[in-house]
Structure formats: C-alpha cells, structure tokens
Amino acid sequence: MENEEVQFWGTLTKKEFYKLNSYVNRKRFFIAIATYFTLLFLLYLILFRHLFISIVMAVVFTLVLWLVLMIIVPLRVRKEYSSNQLIKQEVHYDVNSNEIIQMRGKSKVYYKWEDLNSAYEYKDMFRIHISKHQALVIPKRFFESDEDIRKFQSLIRLSMPEKKVHLSKQQ
C-alpha cells in the first residue's frame, strides 16, 4: 500500500455544489430550527402562560423561519457557484500515501496528508477539509472504477488520523 496511487479528474457541477452545501449545512440547519423553536416556545409560554397557544405560535414562527431559509440559502449557494470561476474548471488529482496533488489548468497544489483537517464520505462524493471553510470536493463519478474509489478510501484511512476520518464502513 506504500506505493499505491490513484488518479481521477472531472468538473464539479452546479447540482453537486448544491448537494455538498446541503450535506455541510444539514446539522447546522436542524440545530438552528430546534433552538429557534425552543426559545420561541419558552418565550410564548412565559408571555401567555398557556401551553397550546405557546406551541402553536412557536410552530408558526418556526415554519416562517424555515421557509425564509429555504429561499435564502439556495440563492446564496447559486451566487457562490456562479461567482467562483475556479470551481467550474476541470481538476485532476494524483493521490498517493504522501500527498494529494491537485492540478487545475497550469497550476498545481500539493496537500500533505498531515495538513488536512478531516475527510468525509457521502453516497456520491468525498469532502476533504483543508481548513474550517475550505475543502476539496470530489464526486465519486470522477473515478474510473469502484476499485479506484476503494484505493482512495484506503489511502485516506492510512494517511489521516482515525478521529479525522468519517468514511463509510464498507471496504
């Protein structure tokens, strides 16, 4: 496994960018909605001292917040995707046990495994964090075969600390 290497390439689509955003923000979105509901419920309970009214008011205003977020978030994601010209370019990756090499146009970026923050796997893509707000997004369709995907998973598991790796259990 020491000399194992995998190569893959492709271009991230708008749909994949939207899906990535939903994966990343799903937990935050749920926590925000639950917190908002709880605070509103407690506030209305204190103000009205009636359980049913407090629940109804909290539900109504939480639904309003949910609808607003369902409109604003996709608009923000669309704006981010359309303003980022780099994300629309084809990217090539060479991955080995020492590093991930990302090539886009004439530029080459080298990422040492020890410099990466975390790795996540979803049913259709990988997300490798470089920093808290920056990640390599690698759709599984970039790979030529399932064997290449397994090699990539194996390289991640062998090259990063276990607590930073969040991949599917299959192998």
HELIX and SHEET records of a PDB file:
HELIX    1   1 LYS A   14  PHE A   48  1                                  35    
HELIX    2   2 LEU A   51  SER A   83  1                                  33    
HELIX    3   3 LEU A   86  LYS A   88  5                                   3    
HELIX    4   4 TRP A  113  ASP A  115  5                                   3    
HELIX    5   5 LYS A  140  PHE A  142  5                                   3    
HELIX    6   6 ASP A  146  SER A  159  1                                  14    
HELIX    7   7 GLU A  162  LYS A  164  5                                   3    
SHEET    1   A 4 GLU A   5  GLY A  10  0                                        
SHEET    2   A 4 VAL A  91  ASN A  96 -1                                        
SHEET    3   A 4 GLU A  99  ARG A 104 -1                                        
SHEET    4   A 4 SER A 107  LYS A 112 -1                                        
SHEET    1   B 4 GLN A 134  PRO A 139  0                                        
SHEET    2   B 4 MET A 125  SER A 131 -1                                        
SHEET    3   B 4 SER A 118  GLU A 121 -1                                        
SHEET    4   B 4 VAL A 165  HIS A 166  1                                        
END                                                                             
